[in-house]
């Protein structure tokens, strides 16, 4: 299903069609609704270009959960690596 944004709304927001696609992709990525690759595809950008857009907006590329951190710390303990 195509999404249509009226030209008048884009003008009010001072966005081009491409800038709106990038903005939407960044917000959906930030909300964990799209993966990095999906967001890049939506915005019609390469992965590297999408990463740059996210970083420009101070949106982290990766978020570490407490569970992931616990797993990593446990692995370090098993290997004898000081944490």
C-alpha positions as CSV (number, residue, x, y, z in Angstrom):
1,X,0.0,0.0,0.0
2,X,1.6,3.3,-1.0
3,X,1.9,6.1,1.4
4,X,1.0,9.5,0.1
5,X,2.2,12.7,1.7
6,X,0.7,15.9,0.2
7,X,3.1,18.3,-1.3
8,X,1.6,21.0,0.8
9,X,2.5,19.1,4.0
10,X,6.1,18.6,2.8
11,X,6.3,22.3,2.1
12,X,5.0,23.2,5.5
13,X,7.6,20.8,7.1
14,X,10.2,22.3,4.8
15,X,11.1,18.8,3.6
16,X,11.8,17.3,0.2
17,X,10.3,13.9,-0.6
18,X,13.8,12.3,-0.1
19,X,14.3,14.2,3.2
20,X,10.9,13.0,4.5
21,X,11.8,9.4,3.6
22,X,15.0,9.7,5.5
23,X,13.3,11.3,8.5
24,X,10.6,8.6,8.6
25,X,13.2,5.8,8.3
26,X,15.3,7.3,11.1
27,X,12.3,7.5,13.4
28,X,11.1,4.0,12.7
29,X,14.7,2.7,13.3
30,X,14.9,4.6,16.6
31,X,11.5,3.1,17.7
32,X,12.8,-0.4,16.9
33,X,10.2,-0.8,14.2
34,X,12.8,-1.3,11.3
35,X,16.2,-2.8,11.2
36,X,19.1,-0.7,10.0
37,X,18.9,-2.5,6.6
38,X,15.1,-2.0,6.3
39,X,15.4,1.7,7.2
40,X,18.1,2.2,4.6
41,X,16.0,0.5,2.0
42,X,13.0,2.7,3.0
43,X,15.1,5.8,2.7
44,X,16.7,4.6,-0.5
45,X,20.2,4.9,1.0
46,X,23.1,2.6,1.4
47,X,23.8,1.1,4.8
48,X,26.7,3.5,5.3
49,X,24.6,6.5,4.3
50,X,21.8,5.4,6.7
51,X,24.3,5.0,9.5
52,X,25.6,8.6,8.8
53,X,22.0,9.9,8.9
54,X,21.4,8.2,12.2
55,X,24.6,9.4,13.8
56,X,23.9,13.0,12.6
57,X,20.7,12.8,14.6
58,X,22.4,11.3,17.6
59,X,20.5,8.0,17.2
60,X,22.6,5.1,18.4
61,X,23.3,2.4,15.8
62,X,23.3,-0.3,18.4
63,X,21.8,-0.6,21.8
64,X,23.1,-3.1,24.4
65,X,20.5,-4.6,26.6
66,X,21.1,-5.6,30.2
67,X,20.7,-9.3,29.1
68,X,23.3,-8.9,26.4
69,X,25.7,-7.2,28.9
70,X,25.1,-10.0,31.4
71,X,25.9,-12.7,28.8
72,X,29.1,-10.9,27.7
73,X,30.3,-10.4,31.3
74,X,29.6,-14.1,32.1
75,X,31.6,-15.1,29.0
76,X,34.5,-12.8,30.2
77,X,34.4,-14.5,33.6
78,X,34.5,-18.0,32.1
79,X,37.5,-16.9,30.0
80,X,39.2,-15.3,33.0
81,X,39.2,-11.8,31.5
82,X,38.9,-9.1,34.1
83,X,35.7,-6.9,33.6
